[in-house]
């Protein structure tokens, strides 16, 4: 093989090879990219693109949903077909308002928490902002629990997903709070990263959902969803179809049996309950996902949403654990910082092997050297060895004194 023109025995890699740390192009790239991330507090290049992807994605999603606070305007139009049927009143309306009021401002504040310069230069703001983000996200979780029964059709797998992800986030936030109050900064970092990465899976859920809908459309897969007749009637109302021309009864004959005459208008409208007194339950019909009506769009989303949610949370759970596993140096640095701060506040004595927070040294099987500086660990081991040598001698002397006393008493 003929070597490339840029090859030389003394420098086998091109000076324009960006992967060569000594190349001119690599130096130009490093110098210019550092001008972007150094001013906001980043010291390691790999963190900046992760910040742009993760925090930038969450910030963009949150800002694009801020218009949802126009509840009866923008939100009612943008919500998935049939969703607003349950949000018009009762605890479902309270739940969705609480959810929006919690997760949107909370997500915005959380993005600021991951800007390093704020942690370095505005620690008080970081603390107060963190407390506010935690409270808001917990309120958002409570709202999600309230609407889970009917959200996206209320499929049991979707209710389970809401319960699992909400519980995971709540536990992570509690552990993050407890650890920071105990000045266990490394574990606070880990649990906060987990909590917000799991919460941000709602962004990836949308991407997975769009991809799944495209695949289903291209290959013509059919799925069916059970939808209440009153919901279907409302969907046509919501898109502007007048009650007199509402096709629900014609498309689904089962729904015509659960409709009654509205005396004020003289129009047949769904009662929401079956006219059969033996069952006296709401009438549901099976709706296919492929079709021109709003109920078909609702079936399309409802059948794919649970799958998208589960896949998104699995992806995010794996990603955050991989990131934490690949950044042990940062965890070790923060563990040493935690050790020093715990000594200052009296939460721990010098050389103590157990952390002050909830870690593997307190409830797990982490070794003694895990959470202590190397020099302090060596000193503690030396002190312990010295203590173990002195203690038997002291016991022996004490025993000799006791025996001498017994002999004197006997004499």
For each residue, the residues with C-beta under 8 A, 3 or more apart:
1:
2:
3: 7
4: 7 14
5:
6: 14 15 16
7: 3 4 12 14
8: 11 12
9: 12
10:
11: 8 15 22
12: 7 8 9
13: 17 19 20 22 23
14: 4 6 7 17 20 23
15: 6 11 20 22 23 24 25
16: 6 23 24 25
17: 13 14 20 23 25 26
18: 23 25 26 29
19: 13 23 26
20: 13 14 15 17 23 26
21: 26
22: 11 13 15 26 27
23: 13 14 15 16 17 18 19 20 26 27
24: 15 16 27 28
25: 15 16 17 18 28 29
26: 17 18 19 20 21 22 23 29 30
27: 22 23 24 30 31
28: 24 25 31 32
29: 18 25 26 32 33
30: 26 27 33 34 45
31: 27 28 34 35
32: 28 29 35 36
33: 29 30 36 37 45 48
34: 30 31 37 38 45
35: 31 32 38 39
36: 32 33 39 48
37: 33 34 40 42 45 47 48 51
38: 34 35 41 42 43
39: 35 36 117
40: 37 115 116 117
41: 38 115 116 117 118 119 120
42: 37 38 45 47 48 51 116
43: 38 116
44: 47
45: 30 33 34 37 42 48
46: 49 50
47: 37 42 44 50 51
48: 33 36 37 42 45 51 52
49: 46 52 53
50: 46 47 53 54 323
51: 37 42 47 48 54 55 56 114
52: 48 49 55 56
53: 49 50 56 57
54: 50 51 57 58 114 197 200
55: 51 52 58 59 111 114 115
56: 51 52 53 59 60
57: 53 54 60 61 200 203
58: 54 55 61 62 107 110 111 196 200 203
59: 55 56 62 63 107 108 111
60: 56 57 63 64
61: 57 58 64 65 107 200 202 203 206
62: 58 59 65 66 103 104 107 108 111
63: 59 60 66 108
64: 60 61 67
65: 61 62 68 100 104
66: 62 63 69 104
67: 64 70 74 75 78
68: 65 71 74 75 78 100 104
69: 66 75 100 101 104
70: 67 73 74 75
71: 68 75 76 97 100
72: 75 76
73: 70 76 77
74: 67 68 70 77 78
75: 67 68 69 70 71 72 78 79 84 100
76: 71 72 73 79 84 87 238
77: 73 74
78: 67 68 74 75
79: 75 76 83 84 87
80: 83 152 297 298 301 302
81: 235 238 294 295 297 298 301
82: 85 153 227 231 232 234 235 294 295 298
83: 79 80 86 87 151 152
84: 75 76 79 87 88 238
85: 82 88 230 231 234 235
86: 83 90 92 147 150
87: 76 79 83 84 92 93 96 147
88: 84 85 93
89: 92 93
90: 86 93 94
91: 94 95 146
92: 86 87 89 95 96 146 147 150
93: 87 88 89 90 96 97
94: 90 91 97 98 143 146
95: 91 92 98 99 142 143 144 145 146 147
96: 87 92 93 99 100 143 147
97: 71 93 94 100 101 143
98: 94 95 101 102 139 140 142 143 146
99: 95 96 102 103 140 143 144 146 147
100: 65 68 69 71 75 96 97 103 104 140 143
101: 69 97 98 104 105 136 139 140 143
102: 98 99 105 106 136 137 138 139 140 141 142 143
103: 62 99 100 106 107 136 137 140 143 199
104: 62 65 66 68 69 100 101 107 108
105: 101 102 108 109 136
106: 102 103 109 110 132 133 134 135 136 137 139 140
107: 58 59 61 62 103 104 110 111 137 199 200
108: 59 62 63 104 105 111 112
109: 105 106 112 113 129 132 133 136
110: 58 106 107 113 114 133 137 196 199
111: 55 58 59 62 107 108 114 115
112: 108 109 115 118 129
113: 109 110 118 119 126 129 130 133 192 196
114: 51 54 55 110 111 196
115: 40 41 55 111 112 118 119
116: 40 41 42 43 119 120
117: 39 40 41 120 121
118: 41 112 113 115 121 122 125 126 129
119: 41 113 115 116 122 123 126
120: 41 116 117 123
121: 117 118
122: 118 119 125 126
123: 119 120 126 127
124: 127 128
125: 118 122 128 129
126: 113 118 119 122 123 129 130
127: 123 124 130 131
128: 124 125 131 132
129: 109 112 113 118 125 126 132 133
130: 113 126 127 133 134 180 192
131: 127 128 134 135
132: 106 109 128 129 135 136
133: 106 109 110 113 129 130 136 137
134: 106 130 131 137 138 173 176 177
135: 106 131 132 138 139
136: 101 102 103 105 106 109 132 133 139 140
137: 102 103 106 107 110 133 134 140 141 169 173 195 199
138: 102 134 135 141 142 170 173
139: 98 101 102 106 135 136 142 143
140: 98 99 100 101 102 103 106 136 137 143 144
141: 102 137 138 144 145 166 169 170
142: 95 98 102 138 139 145 146
143: 94 95 96 97 98 99 100 101 102 103 139 140 146 147
144: 95 99 140 141 147 148 151 162 166
145: 95 141 142 148 162 163 166
146: 91 92 94 95 98 99 142 143
147: 86 87 92 95 96 99 143 144 150 151
148: 144 145 151 154 158 159 162 163
149: 154 159
150: 86 92 147 153 154
151: 83 144 147 148 154 158 162
152: 80 83 155 158 301 302 305 306
153: 82 150 158 225 226 227 298 302
154: 148 149 150 151 158 159
155: 152 158 159 302 306
156: 159 160
157: 160 161 306 310
158: 148 151 152 153 154 155 161 162 305 306 309
159: 148 149 154 155 156 162 163
160: 156 157 163 164
161: 157 158 164 165 306 309 310 313
162: 144 145 148 151 158 159 165 166
163: 145 148 159 160 166 167
164: 160 161 167 168 313
165: 161 162 168 169 198 201 309 313
166: 141 144 145 162 163 169 170
167: 163 164 170 171
168: 164 165 171 172 198
169: 137 141 165 166 172 173 195 198 199
170: 138 141 166 167 173 174
171: 167 168 174 175
172: 168 169 175 176 191 192 194 195 198
173: 134 137 138 169 170 176 177 191 195
174: 170 171 177 178
175: 171 172 178 179 187 191 358
176: 134 172 173 179 180 187 188 191 192 195
177: 134 173 174 180 181
178: 174 175 181 182 357 358
179: 175 176 182 184 185 187 188 191 357 358 359
180: 130 176 177 183 184 185 188
181: 177 178
182: 178 179 342 347 355 356 357 358
183: 180 338 341 342 345 347 356 357
184: 179 180 187 188 338 342 355 356 357 358 359
185: 179 180 188 189 334 335 337 338 341
186: 189 190 331 332 334 335 337 338 359
187: 175 176 179 184 190 191 355 357 358 359
188: 176 179 180 184 185 191 192 357
189: 185 186 192 193 330 331 334
190: 186 187 193 194 324 331
191: 172 173 175 176 179 187 188 194 195
192: 113 130 172 176 188 189 195 196
193: 189 190 196 197 320 323 324
194: 172 190 191 197 198 320
195: 137 169 172 173 176 191 192 198 199
196: 58 110 113 114 192 193 199 200
197: 54 193 194 200 201 316 317 319 320
198: 165 168 169 172 194 195 201 313 316 317 320
199: 103 107 110 137 169 195 196 202
200: 54 57 58 61 107 196 197 203 204 316
201: 165 197 198 204 205 309 312 313 315 316
202: 61 199 205 206 312
203: 57 58 61 200 206 207
204: 200 201 207 208 312 315 316
205: 201 202 208 209 305 308 309 312
206: 61 202 203 209 210 308
207: 203 204 210 211
208: 204 205 211 212 307 308 311 312
209: 205 206 212 213 301 304 305 308
210: 206 207 213 214
211: 207 208 214 215
212: 208 209 215 216 304 307 308
213: 209 210 216 217 300 301 304
214: 210 211 217 218
215: 211 212 218 219 221
216: 212 213 219 220 221 223 289 300 304
217: 213 214 220 290
218: 214 215
219: 215 216
220: 216 217 290
221: 215 216
222: 288 289 290
223: 216 288 289 299 300 303 304
224: 286 287 288 289 299 303
225: 153 286 287 289 298 299 302 303
226: 153 284 285 286 287
227: 82 153 231 232 284 285 287 295 298 299 302
228: 231 232 272 282 283 284
229: 232 233 248 252 254 255 258 259 270 272 282 283 284 285
230: 85 233 234 258 270 271 272 282
231: 82 85 227 228 234 235 295 298
232: 82 227 228 229 235 236 248 252 255 285 287 294 295
233: 229 230 236 237 246 248 255 259 269 270
234: 82 85 230 231 237 238
235: 81 82 85 231 232 238 239 293 294 295 298
236: 232 233 239 241 246 247 248 293 294
237: 233 234 240 241 243 246
238: 76 81 84 234 235 294
239: 235 236 294
240: 237
241: 236 237 245 246 247
242: 245 246
243: 237 246 262 265 267 269
244: 267
245: 241 242
246: 233 236 237 241 242 243 249
247: 236 241 250 251 293
248: 229 232 233 236 251 252 255 256 259 270
249: 246 252 253 255 256 259 268
250: 247 253 256
251: 247 248 255 293
252: 229 232 248 249 255 256 285
253: 249 250 256 257
254: 229 257 258 283 285
255: 229 232 233 248 249 251 252 258 259 270 283 285
256: 248 249 250 252 253 259 268
257: 253 254 274 275 276 283
258: 229 230 254 255 270 271 272 273 274 275 282 283
259: 229 233 248 249 255 256 268 269 270 271
260: 268 269 270 271 275
261: 266 267 268
262: 243 265 266 267 268 269
263: 266
264:
265: 243 262 269
266: 261 262 263
267: 243 244 261 262
268: 249 256 259 260 261 262
269: 233 243 259 260 262 265
270: 229 230 233 248 255 258 259 260 283
271: 230 258 259 260 275
272: 228 229 230 258 282
273: 258 280 281 282 283
274: 257 258 279 280 281 282 283
275: 257 258 260 271
276: 257 279 280
277: 280
278:
279: 274 276
280: 273 274 276 277
281: 273 274
282: 228 229 230 258 272 273 274
283: 228 229 254 255 257 258 270 273 274
284: 226 227 228 229
285: 226 227 229 232 252 254 255
286: 224 225 226
287: 224 225 226 227 232 291 295 296 298 299
288: 222 223 224 291 296 299
289: 216 222 223 224 225 296 299 300 303
290: 217 220 222 296 300
291: 287 288 295 296
292: 296
293: 235 236 247 251 296 297
294: 81 82 232 235 236 238 239 297 298
295: 81 82 227 231 232 235 287 291 298 299
296: 287 288 289 290 291 292 293 299 300
297: 80 81 293 294 300 301
298: 80 81 82 153 225 227 231 235 287 294 295 301 302
299: 223 224 225 227 287 288 289 295 296 302 303
300: 213 216 223 289 290 296 297 303 304
301: 80 81 152 209 213 297 298 304 305
302: 80 152 153 155 225 227 298 299 305
303: 223 224 225 289 299 300
304: 209 212 213 216 223 300 301 307 308
305: 152 158 205 209 301 302 308 309
306: 152 155 157 158 161 309 310
307: 208 212 304 310 311
308: 205 206 208 209 212 304 305 311 312
309: 158 161 165 201 205 305 306 312 313
310: 157 161 306 307 313 314
311: 208 307 308 314 315
312: 201 202 204 205 208 308 309 315 316
313: 161 164 165 198 201 309 310 316 317
314: 310 311 317 318
315: 201 204 311 312 318 319
316: 197 198 200 201 204 312 313 319 320
317: 197 198 313 314 320 321
318: 314 315 321 322
319: 197 315 316 322 323
320: 193 194 197 198 316 317 323 324
321: 317 318 324 325
322: 318 319 325 326
323: 50 193 319 320 326 327
324: 190 193 320 321 327 331
325: 321 322 328
326: 322 323
327: 323 324 330 331
328: 325 331 332
329: 332 333
330: 189 327 333 334
331: 186 189 190 324 327 328 334 335
332: 186 328 329 335 336
333: 329 330 336 337
334: 185 186 189 330 331 337 338
335: 185 186 331 332 338 339 371
336: 332 333 339 340 373
337: 185 186 333 334 340 341
338: 183 184 185 186 334 335 341 342 355 356 357 371
339: 335 336 342 343 348 371 372 373 376
340: 336 337 343 344
341: 183 185 337 338 344 345
342: 182 183 184 338 339 345 347 348 355 356
343: 339 340 346 347 348 349 350
344: 340 341
345: 183 341 342
346: 343
347: 182 183 342 343 356
348: 339 342 343 352 354 355 356
349: 343 352
350: 343 376
351: 372 376 377 379 380 383
352: 348 349 372 380
353: 361 368 370 371 372 377 380
354: 348 361 362 371
355: 182 184 187 338 342 348 359 361 362 371
356: 182 183 184 338 342 347 348
357: 178 179 182 183 184 187 188 338 362
358: 175 178 179 182 184 187 362 363
359: 179 184 186 187 355 362 363 364 366 371
360: 363 364 365 366 370
361: 353 354 355 364 366 370 371
362: 354 355 357 358 359
363: 358 359 360
364: 359 360 361
365: 360
366: 359 360 361 370 371
367: 370
368: 353 372 377
369: 372 374 377
370: 353 360 361 366 367
371: 335 338 339 353 354 355 359 361 366
372: 339 351 352 353 368 369 376 377 380
373: 336 339 376 377
374: 369 377 378
375: 378 379
376: 339 350 351 372 373 379 380
377: 351 353 368 369 372 373 374 380 381
378: 374 375 381 382
379: 351 375 376 382 383
380: 351 352 353 372 376 377 383 384
381: 377 378 384 385
382: 378 379 385 386
383: 351 379 380 386 387
384: 380 381 387 388
385: 381 382 388 389
386: 382 383 389 390
387: 383 384 390 391
388: 384 385 391 392
389: 385 386 392 393
390: 386 387 393 394
391: 387 388 394 395
392: 388 389 395 396
393: 389 390 396 397
394: 390 391 397 398
395: 391 392 398 399
396: 392 393 399 400
397: 393 394 400 401
398: 394 395 401 402
399: 395 396 402 403
400: 396 397 403 404
401: 397 398 404 405
402: 398 399 405 406
403: 399 400 406 407
404: 400 401 407 408
405: 401 402 408 409
406: 402 403 409 410
407: 403 404 410 411
408: 404 405 411
409: 405 406
410: 406 407
411: 407 408
